[in-house]
Amino acid sequence: MRVIPANQYQAKRSVDSGTKEQQDAVKAILADVKERGDAALREYTERFDRVALQDFRVSEAEFAEASALVSPEVKQALVEAAANIRDFHERQVRQSWFSTKESGTILGQIIRPLKRAGLYVPGGTAAYPSSVLMNAIPAKIAGVPEVVITTPPGADGKVNPAILVAAQIAGVTDIYKVGGAQAIAALTYGTEQIKAVDKIVGPGNIFVALAKREVFGLVSIDMVAGPSEIAVLADDTANPRYVAADLLSQAEHDPMSAAVLVTTSSALADAVALEVERQLVDLPRKSIAEASIQNHGAIILVENLDEGFAVINAIAPEHLEIMITDPFEHLGKVENAGAIFLGPYSSEPVGDYFAGSNHVIPTNGTARFSSPLSVDDFIKKSSVVSYSKQDLLANGHKIVALAEQEGLAAHGRAISERLRDFKREE
């Protein structure tokens, strides 16, 4: 790994917006599914997934078959992970509230869940049952009554068994064997078999990402995610083997992934660089991780921890590991990070799979202004105002003054009409 000064590291990577050909193809698919519904879905499924389907919905028999194919060890791990995720996210639940003033005015906020949420799950080798839990469980805790999945079928017309098992554990309502931009279209517009949703979440390929961008506004989406990233802030007490392994845990995602060590120790920097090379040798996804390290990996030496935290806050990493003496003592210095992992045993994959925090986290510096997926993403809020006559008498003229200042005469008149009636009553 290259050692560079902090001012030479470029944290931001361009988020792929696709070629014009890809953008046009996505727009055409969206329009076609909107117009022709299931007929278009069948054609695209046969063309792209090479399987002919009449019924897209996963049957009870397929769920039963999947359960028999997944090992008891994986099932138990998914069950326990789901319990941890529920426990973490149940603490995020908001309550409706009302406040009554002595004047009789009542103000409040009503919290309601979305009616229907759609989760896109990639297929093939990129099938991640952990993402099913991370996306579906917060929605269920928020009270969303219908949580559905769309995912591309395999060549046998079936869905990855671990995906089906995770979906059952998470309480997913239905699963449909549809992938790509056509799945996003179905979730947005609805078809004969698939009802439209209020929100679409979950990762996908470039066509899925472009489709989500295109339909945003007709439905809500989670985020436009960039490549994954990890930053490790460490002093001379950190174990170089741990640091190197954690950097590679994100580098193996994508050649565009970023893995950065920020450290006060030149000895640690040298040791980690050697460890990364050693651990790359037998890594199954070596070519991907190696490209990530070469193009977007870096070791940044700093004079002290205060400088280190300044670098971290500028990067605003998706994942931040802090491997220093007394990390809790310095936690308040972190201003921008999606998820923060403290101490030598809080390896980033602990959060990815099992601890309970969500692994859908803002990337590419967007942790400066956004947050991990949560229960809040699946609710909507309505303000409630019951204004009393006493308060309107006291404040009506102020409202009229503000309306007139903005040149909105009808706004002012709506209040003046009531004030006029109050004077007549006197």
RATAPE-V934986 format. One record per pair of residues at least 24 apart in sequence whose ideal C-beta (glycine too) atoms are under 6 Angstrom apart, sorted by sequence separation. I is the first residue (numbers start at 1). J is the second residue. D is the distance in whole Angstrom. If there is no record, write none. Layout:
I;J;D / I;J;D
This chain:
153;177;4 / 309;333;4 / 338;362;5 / 147;172;5 / 148;173;5 / 228;253;4 / 147;173;5 / 148;174;5 / 149;175;4 / 150;176;5 / 181;207;5 / 117;144;5 / 146;173;5 / 152;179;3 / 180;207;5 / 184;211;4 / 188;215;4 / 227;254;5 / 121;149;5 / 123;151;5 / 150;178;5 / 184;212;6 / 244;272;5 / 113;142;5 / 123;152;4 / 227;256;4 / 228;257;5 / 229;258;4 / 230;259;5 / 231;260;5 / 232;261;5 / 233;262;5 / 234;263;5 / 235;264;5 / 236;265;4 / 243;272;5 / 319;348;5 / 338;367;4 / 393;422;6 / 113;143;4 / 114;144;5 / 116;146;4 / 117;147;5 / 118;148;5 / 119;149;5 / 120;150;6 / 121;151;4 / 181;211;4 / 188;218;6 / 227;257;5 / 235;265;6 / 238;268;6 / 269;299;5 / 337;367;6 / 113;144;5 / 140;171;5 / 188;219;5 / 240;271;4 / 244;275;3 / 248;279;6 / 336;367;5 / 236;268;6 / 240;272;5 / 244;276;5 / 269;301;6 / 336;368;5 / 127;160;4 / 129;162;4 / 133;166;6 / 137;170;5 / 150;183;4 / 252;285;4 / 255;288;6 / 129;163;6 / 132;166;4 / 136;170;4 / 241;275;6 / 338;372;6 / 132;167;5 / 240;275;5 / 244;279;6 / 257;292;4 / 127;163;5 / 136;172;5 / 252;288;6 / 255;291;4 / 129;166;4 / 133;170;5 / 252;289;4 / 255;292;5 / 132;170;6 / 251;289;4 / 258;296;4 / 259;297;5 / 260;298;5 / 261;299;5 / 262;300;5 / 264;302;6 / 248;289;5 / 251;292;4 / 121;163;6 / 251;293;5 / 318;361;5 / 318;363;5 / 262;308;5 / 85;133;6 / 89;138;5 / 262;311;5 / 316;365;5 / 82;133;5 / 86;137;6 / 90;141;6 / 316;367;4 / 85;137;5 / 89;141;5 / 316;368;5 / 123;179;6 / 135;201;5 / 135;202;5 / 118;187;4 / 233;308;5 / 246;321;6 / 118;197;4 / 233;312;6 / 117;197;6 / 116;197;4 / 121;202;6 / 231;312;6 / 116;198;6 / 117;199;5 / 118;200;5 / 119;201;6 / 120;202;4 / 122;204;6 / 115;198;6 / 119;202;5 / 114;198;4 / 120;204;5 / 231;315;6 / 114;199;6 / 238;323;4 / 231;317;4 / 82;169;5 / 78;166;5 / 120;208;6 / 229;317;5 / 237;325;5 / 229;318;5 / 230;319;4 / 231;320;5 / 232;321;5 / 233;322;5 / 234;323;4 / 235;324;4 / 79;169;6 / 70;161;5 / 78;169;5 / 69;161;4 / 70;162;5 / 66;161;4 / 70;165;5 / 66;164;4 / 67;165;6 / 66;165;6 / 249;348;6 / 249;349;6 / 58;159;6 / 63;164;5 / 246;347;6 / 51;153;5 / 242;344;6 / 246;348;6 / 49;152;5 / 49;153;6 / 51;157;5 / 57;174;6 / 58;175;4 / 230;348;6 / 57;176;6 / 56;176;4 / 56;177;5 / 56;178;5 / 48;180;6 / 41;178;6 / 56;193;5 / 226;363;4 / 44;182;4 / 225;363;5 / 226;364;3 / 41;182;6 / 33;182;5 / 222;373;6 / 29;181;4 / 33;185;4 / 29;182;5 / 33;186;6 / 38;191;5 / 37;191;4 / 38;192;5 / 26;181;5 / 30;185;5 / 34;189;4 / 37;192;5 / 38;193;6 / 26;207;6 / 26;210;4 / 26;211;5 / 23;210;6 / 18;206;5 / 16;206;6 / 18;210;5 / 15;226;4 / 13;227;6 / 130;353;5 / 134;358;5 / 134;359;5 / 134;360;6 / 142;375;5 / 141;375;5 / 144;378;5 / 138;374;6 / 142;378;4 / 138;375;5 / 142;379;5 / 139;378;4 / 13;256;6 / 117;378;6 / 114;378;5 / 3;269;6 / 113;379;6 / 88;356;3 / 111;379;5 / 112;380;6 / 87;356;6 / 88;357;6 / 111;381;6 / 85;356;5 / 1;273;5 / 84;356;4 / 109;381;6 / 110;382;4 / 81;354;5 / 109;383;6 / 1;276;5 / 108;384;4 / 107;385;6 / 106;386;4 / 92;374;5 / 93;375;6 / 105;387;5 / 92;375;4 / 105;388;5 / 104;388;3 / 103;388;5 / 89;375;5 / 104;390;6 / 105;391;5 / 103;390;5 / 103;391;5 / 9;298;5 / 9;300;6 / 1;293;6 / 4;298;5 / 6;300;5 / 1;297;5 / 2;298;6 / 3;299;5 / 1;299;5 / 11;315;4 / 6;311;5 / 12;365;6
